[in-house]
Amino acid sequence: MELNHCHVLFREFMKAKIWFERTLEKEPIFQNHRLAYFDLGSMTLVIEDADTDTKMTLAFRTASCDQRFKELVAEGNEVIEEPTTRPWKVRSAYLKGPGSLTLEIEQQILEEA
């Protein structure tokens, strides 16, 4: 099996949709009054209007954790944890997303030659 898509539920769907458009820097490939589909390359993220928020962490790879972190903070995102180099050779940071969502941004640390 191969992961195709996942659904993330939000009580404040429109606020979440706007947040994803700004954060992902892309428009949904489909949307209506209760769903928005974002093409993320190897999978699709579906955000959905609901009576509850999904509690989860969405992790995204980036070329520069520190730079993207600064950009997201400048856009008003709340910091959970600043960029930190991890023992498993990544640099990652955590920010508060809409609803109960945590956004993780991660940069792979390449071995020095």
VEXLUMNU-615885 format. One record per residue (C-alpha): chain; x, y, z. Coordinates in steps of 0.2 Angstrom, whole numbers. Layout:
VEXLUMNU-615885
 chain    c1    c2    c3
     A     X     Y     Z
...
end
This chain:
VEXLUMNU-615885
 chain    c1    c2    c3
     A     0     0     0
     A     5    18    -3
     A    -1    33     7
     A   -13    43    -5
     A   -21    56     6
     A   -26    61    24
     A   -40    71    31
     A   -38    84    45
     A   -53    91    53
     A   -56   109    59
     A   -70   117    68
     A   -64   134    60
     A   -63   127    42
     A   -61   144    33
     A   -47   150    45
     A   -38   134    43
     A   -40   134    24
     A   -33   152    23
     A   -18   147    35
     A   -14   132    23
     A   -14   143     8
     A    -2   155    16
     A     9   142    24
     A    10   130    10
     A    11   145    -3
     A    -2   136   -14
     A   -20   136   -18
     A   -31   120   -16
     A   -33   109   -31
     A   -52   107   -26
     A   -63   116   -13
     A   -81   118    -9
     A   -89   124     7
     A   -83   110    18
     A   -67   102    10
     A   -51   109     2
     A   -38    97    -6
     A   -20   102    -6
     A    -8    93   -18
     A     8    90    -8
     A    17    80   -22
     A    17    62   -16
     A     1    64    -6
     A   -15    75    -5
     A   -19    84    11
     A   -38    86    13
     A   -44    98    26
     A   -62    96    31
     A   -75   106    41
     A   -80    97    57
     A   -87    98    74
     A   -70    94    81
     A   -51    97    78
     A   -39    84    73
     A   -25    83    85
     A    -9    79    75
     A     8    85    69
     A    11    88    51
     A    29    88    46
     A    37    96    31
     A    54    95    24
     A    63   111    20
     A    80   117    13
     A    83   128    27
     A    74   126    44
     A    80   142    51
     A    75   153    36
     A    57   145    35
     A    55   146    54
     A    59   165    53
     A    47   167    38
     A    33   158    47
     A    35   167    64
     A    35   184    54
     A    18   179    47
     A    12   178    65
     A    13   159    69
     A    15   155    87
     A    32   146    92
     A    31   129   101
     A    50   125    99
     A    64   135    90
     A    75   126    77
     A    86   113    86
     A    98   101    79
     A    93    83    83
     A   104    68    86
     A    96    59    71
     A   104    72    59
     A    90    84    56
     A    86   102    62
     A    68   104    66
     A    56   117    74
     A    38   117    79
     A    24   130    77
     A     6   130    82
     A    -5   128    67
     A   -24   130    66
     A   -35   120    78
     A   -26   107    87
     A   -13   105    73
     A     6   106    76
     A    17   111    61
     A    35   103    61
     A    48   110    49
     A    63    99    46
     A    79   100    37
     A    91    85    34
     A   109    89    40
     A   121    82    27
     A   137    73    33
     A   152    84    31
     A   165    76    18
end
